[in-house]
Amino acid sequence: MSDFPKFVEFREEGPREGFQIEKTIYPIEQRAELIDLLSEAGLKRIMVGSFVSPKYVPQMADTAELFNRIKRSPGVEYSAMWLNEKGFLNALAAKDAHINPMLLYYTSDAFCRRNNNCTMVEMAARQASWVKLYKQHGYGVETVGITTAFGCNFQGEIALSQVLDVVRELMRLCEENEIPVPTVNIADTMGWANPEAVKRMIDGLRGLLPETQIGMHFHDTRGLGIANLYAALEMGIDLFDSAIGGLGGCPFGGFGNTGAAGNIATEDSVFMCHEIGIETGLDLDKLIVAAARAEEIIGRQLMSRVLHSGGLNRFRTHL
């Protein structure tokens, strides 16, 4: 029997993950406009960009300036991603950037080498210094991300036991530093998940962390994104990452310029939640407007369904 949550929060990843995978570097004015449209739709947490190496991700080189350009709406957290201590310090220096102190673990050594230029063991060891750095600046830890939690294009299947071993390592780190275990965000970075694997993952995590919030970051790479979202909803998960229009994808995921689908589309995900009676606090019509603008900026048809079909309310009101 389903245990749907009454309310679900979506964290918007489009301005970051959506644009960092593109070969084109889009004008900052257009990206700021898109973020403003997302704010108007009711999203409370928007990932503006990344503080990462401009050598490897030149699309994010102007993230600090982007924080200067956006129009802030009350109650909205505008945050950024970083992959090392320098990136965190750059985020601190950005204008009114919301700091979401995070830890980052990998389940695939091959992907870690491509994404972070180190081994997964080295990256895990760095997390202790991240905790100390956060404490020095008056922060705790809000979130931990676990990447390629279901599978990796370079390394193959990732067993649930591997993910749980990472979680145990996280638990040890938190105990040693006398901090609570933060929200655990499970990422299907390359689209290997399926609904049954999602349910097994959530069951396994709850066996170790019964009181900890679990979030999910799904990609629609192989068409199962919304099915995976539904499976997680059935398990009571109430926190998801998504991207307007279905933008996104990992630039180091091995897809090249193949047109592979990105993250689950925010508007598709919200539409499904509303249809099955789950509140999101988001305006679907305004999300569709934002998705249409994202498609105009990118210059090609995006993968979103609801962007192109619209919701059902306009039809229902005329019946």
Residue, then its C-alpha position, 0 to 999 in steps of 0.5 A: m500500500s502506498d504511503f504518499p507524502k502530503f507535500v513534496e518539495f522540489r529543488e530546482e537544478g536547471p540553472r546549474e546542471g542544465f547549463q553546465i552540460e551545454k557546449t554553448i555558453y549562454p548569455i548571463e542575462q538569459r540565465a538570470e531571466l530564467i531564474d527569475l521566472l523560476s522564483e515566480a513559480g514558487l520554487k523555494r530552493i534554486m541552484v544558481g550555478s557551480f563554483v568549479s574550475p572554469k578550465y573544465v566547466p567554462q559554462m559556470a565561470d560567471t556564477a559569482e556575477l550571476f548572483n549579482r543579476i538575479k531578482r530575489s524573491p522573499g523566502v527563496e534560497y539561491s544556492a550553488m554547488w562546489l566540489n572542493e574547499k576553494g569552491f566553498l570559499n568562492a560561494l561564501a564570497a558571492k552576493d547573498a548566496h545561500i550556503n547549503p553546507m554539503l558533503l559529497y561521496y562517490t560510489s564509483d571510482a571511475f566517475c570520481r576520477r573524471n568528476n573530481n580528479c581524485t579517487m573515491v577513497e581520497m574524496a571520502a577522506r576529504q570530507a572530514s576537512w570539509v566538516k572542519l572548514y564549515k565549522q570554522h565559518g559557523y556552519g553545520v552540514e545540511t546535505v550529503g550527496i551520494t553519486t551514481a548510487f544505482g550504476c555508472n556508465f564507466q563502472g557498471e552496476i552499483a550494489l546497494s551494499q556499496v551505497l550502504d557502506v558509504v552511508r556507514e562511513l558518513m555515520r562514522l564521520c558525523e559521530e566523530n565530529e558530534i554532528p547529526v546525520p544530514t539529509v541524504n540525497i541519493a543521485d542516479t547520476m547516469g540513469w541506471a535506476n528502476p522503480e524496484a531498485v529505488k524501493r530497495m534503496i529507500d528500504g536499505l537507507r531507512g534500515l540504517l537511518p530511520e529518522t534521517q530525511i532522504g532526498m532523491h536526484f533522478h535523471d530521465t536518461r533512459g526514460l524511467g525518471i518519472a517512474n522512479l519518482y513515483a516509486a519514491l513517492e510511494m515510499g513516502i519520499d518528500l524531497f526531490d531535485s528536478a530541472i525545468g524543461g528536463l534540462g541537465g545531465c552530467p558533463f562527465g557522464g560519458f554521453g558526449n553530445t548525444g542528446a541524452a535526456g537530463n534530469i526529471a523535468t520540474e513541470d512533469s514531476v509537479f504535474m504528476c504530484h498534483e494529479i495524485g493529490i500531493e501538494t507542492g506549493l508550485d504554480l504549474d502554469k508558471l513553471i510551463v512559462a519558465a520551461a518554454r523560456a528555457e527551451e527558447i534559450i537552449g534553442r532546441q526542443l526539450m524533453s519535457r512532456v507537460l511543456h509541450s502538452g500543457g496541464l489538464n486544468r485548461f481542458r477541465t474548465h471547458l468540459 
